[in-house]
Amino acid sequence: MFNKINAWFHLWLGLASGIIVIILSITGCILVFEQEIKSLTYSYLHAEKPTGAKILPPSVLYKSVEKAFPGREIESVWYHGENHTAHFSIHEMDSSVYVNPYTAEVVAIANGEKFFAFIDAGHRHLWMPRKIGRQVVGWATFIFFLLTLSGLILWWPKKWNKAGKNQAFKIKWKAKFKRVNYDLHNVLGFYSLVIALLMAITGLCMSFSWFSKGVYWVTGGEGGPRKKREKVEVSGPANKPALEVADIIWHKVVNEIALYNKNEAIIHFPENPDEAIYACTDMTNGFWRDLSFDPLSLELLPSSNKRLIELKFPDQVRKLNYGIHVGAVGGLTTKILYFLASLICASLPITGFYIWWGKQKKSKKKKVQTVL
């Protein structure tokens, strides 16, 4: 009885969410390799390092961009490391300005994000209005989470003998298409199960605060993760020019604070002299460390994120949620695994639909034969 209910549950939830799962999985396949695709297709992301050259501080690059865009409000600079251009964000400007960090030459004004922004919009809210689309994606992801669990129950062999194991773990390629399709759904679904669950759980953490709090509690956290940023108290307004402040903070981040990829950092240029100054470092494998600096003393404020190794386990899990979701936590190896798992997830509604369609046709034939 339980198996029949579970099979019915699996079938109708799969039919209800199939198209959305396909869209989320295909867009996920593309987004897994977003940075690698950009690196191969956008030449302006690269900057050859001259012999003996050093990366220039923010103030020098800022002046070059300011000269090219007089009167515009320059917000931040993102250093992407050795042999890569740095890019500037300018207020009310869709495109980014790419600068050679060794010569301060403006290399390109481009918006390489358009294609990936389109794919990301489909993945996050199905190209629908954001509020509605995020809810649809969130609940479809929840259904997919339930489907993975019910699918595991359906996959579980009745007998763990040789025949049962072969059916559970091997695809019978020489069989008829109907059997091959069933094996593709059943066997590949099992092999992608762990990664599918990780993608679903981390996706749900981003979709629903109640789910995120639940995961935080399950992993040993108390009180739930803090969502809203509180206003940071500072000792006083800056007494140095904004560009000098940016240079000092950049040097601190690169030489004293960063643990990984030391030449990769985001530096915001101070807008108001009495507000904390934002920077970012340790951007690796889907993790990043947000920093806040006191504008007067230029010291790191207590509100800054700790190093990953200094965080408690539930906070580590929360901080790595995005990296786990996109498969970045283990570098290229996990990205490849996530790509393959996403591809399998995209195929499951299709192979599942064919299984259901075949049963429907078989049922109709039986009815016709019974009438005759």
Residue pairs with C-beta under 8 A, 6 or more apart in sequence:
3 153
3 154
6 150
6 153
6 154
7 154
9 146
9 150
10 147
10 150
10 151
10 154
11 352
11 356
13 143
13 146
13 147
13 150
14 147
14 348
14 349
14 352
14 353
15 353
15 356
16 143
17 140
17 143
17 144
17 147
17 349
18 349
18 350
18 352
18 353
19 349
20 126
20 136
20 137
20 140
21 140
21 144
21 345
21 346
21 348
21 349
22 346
22 349
22 350
23 122
23 123
23 126
24 123
24 137
24 140
24 141
24 144
25 342
25 343
25 345
25 346
26 342
26 346
27 119
27 120
27 122
27 123
28 123
28 199
28 338
28 342
28 345
29 339
29 342
29 343
29 346
30 37
30 116
30 119
31 116
31 119
31 120
31 123
31 326
32 326
32 327
32 335
32 338
32 339
32 342
33 335
33 339
34 116
36 335
38 45
38 112
38 116
39 45
39 46
42 110
42 112
44 85
44 98
44 107
44 108
44 110
45 80
45 84
45 85
45 98
45 112
46 83
46 84
46 85
47 83
47 84
47 85
47 100
47 101
47 102
47 107
48 83
49 82
49 83
49 102
50 102
50 103
53 102
53 103
54 102
55 79
55 82
55 101
55 102
55 263
56 101
56 102
56 103
56 104
57 246
57 247
57 250
57 251
58 77
58 243
58 246
58 247
58 250
58 267
58 269
59 243
59 244
59 246
59 247
60 104
61 77
61 86
61 88
61 99
61 101
61 104
62 74
62 77
62 88
62 243
62 246
62 269
63 104
63 243
64 99
64 104
64 105
64 106
65 74
65 88
65 90
65 97
65 99
65 106
66 72
66 74
68 97
68 106
69 90
69 93
69 97
72 90
72 91
72 93
73 90
73 91
73 92
74 88
74 89
74 90
74 91
74 269
75 88
75 89
75 90
75 91
75 268
75 269
76 88
76 89
76 266
76 267
76 268
76 269
77 86
77 87
77 88
77 89
77 99
77 266
77 267
77 269
78 86
78 87
78 88
78 89
78 265
78 266
79 86
79 101
79 263
79 264
79 265
79 266
79 267
80 86
80 87
80 264
81 261
81 263
81 264
82 263
84 101
85 98
85 99
85 100
85 101
85 107
85 108
86 98
86 99
86 101
87 96
87 97
87 98
87 99
88 96
88 97
88 98
88 99
89 96
90 97
94 111
95 109
95 110
95 111
96 109
96 110
96 111
96 112
96 113
97 106
97 108
97 109
98 106
98 107
98 108
98 109
98 110
99 105
99 106
99 107
100 107
118 127
121 127
123 137
124 130
124 133
124 134
124 137
125 132
125 133
125 134
125 136
125 137
126 133
126 136
126 137
127 133
128 136
134 207
137 203
137 207
138 203
138 204
138 207
138 208
141 200
141 203
141 204
141 207
142 200
142 204
142 207
142 208
144 196
144 200
144 345
145 197
145 200
145 201
145 204
148 193
148 196
148 197
148 200
151 189
151 190
151 193
152 190
152 193
154 186
155 168
155 186
155 189
155 190
156 168
157 164
157 165
157 167
157 168
158 164
166 172
167 183
167 186
168 186
168 187
168 190
169 187
169 190
170 183
170 187
171 180
171 183
171 184
171 187
171 188
172 179
172 180
172 183
173 180
175 183
178 358
181 351
181 354
181 355
182 351
182 355
184 347
184 351
185 347
185 348
185 351
185 352
185 355
188 344
188 347
188 348
189 344
189 348
191 344
192 340
192 341
192 344
192 345
195 327
195 337
195 338
195 341
196 341
196 344
196 345
198 324
198 325
199 325
199 338
199 341
199 342
199 345
201 215
202 321
202 322
202 324
202 325
203 325
204 211
204 212
205 211
205 212
205 215
205 318
205 321
206 212
206 321
206 322
206 325
209 227
212 225
212 318
212 321
213 224
213 225
215 317
215 318
216 224
216 225
216 314
216 317
216 318
217 224
219 313
219 314
219 317
220 312
220 313
220 314
221 312
221 314
221 315
221 318
225 315
225 318
230 303
232 275
232 276
232 292
232 301
232 303
234 274
234 275
234 276
234 294
234 295
234 296
234 301
235 294
235 296
235 297
236 274
236 295
236 296
237 273
237 274
237 295
237 296
238 245
238 270
238 273
238 274
238 295
238 296
239 296
240 248
242 269
242 270
242 273
243 269
245 270
245 277
245 295
245 298
246 267
246 268
246 269
246 270
246 277
248 298
249 267
249 277
249 279
249 293
249 298
250 265
250 267
250 279
252 293
252 298
252 300
253 265
253 267
253 279
253 281
253 291
254 262
254 263
254 265
255 262
257 281
257 291
257 300
258 264
258 265
258 281
258 282
259 282
259 307
260 282
260 283
260 284
261 282
261 283
261 284
264 281
264 283
265 279
265 280
265 281
265 283
266 278
266 279
266 280
266 281
266 283
267 279
268 277
268 278
268 279
270 277
270 295
273 295
274 295
275 295
276 292
276 293
276 294
276 295
276 301
276 303
277 292
277 293
277 295
278 290
278 291
278 292
278 293
279 291
279 292
279 293
280 288
280 289
280 290
280 291
281 288
281 289
281 291
282 288
282 289
282 307
282 308
283 289
285 323
285 328
285 329
285 330
285 331
286 320
286 322
286 323
286 324
286 325
286 326
286 328
286 329
287 308
287 319
287 320
287 323
287 329
289 304
289 305
289 306
289 307
289 308
290 304
290 305
291 300
291 304
291 305
292 300
292 301
292 303
292 304
293 299
293 300
293 301
294 300
294 301
305 319
308 316
308 319
308 320
311 319
320 329
322 328
323 329
326 335
326 338
327 334
327 335
327 337
327 338
327 339
328 334
328 335
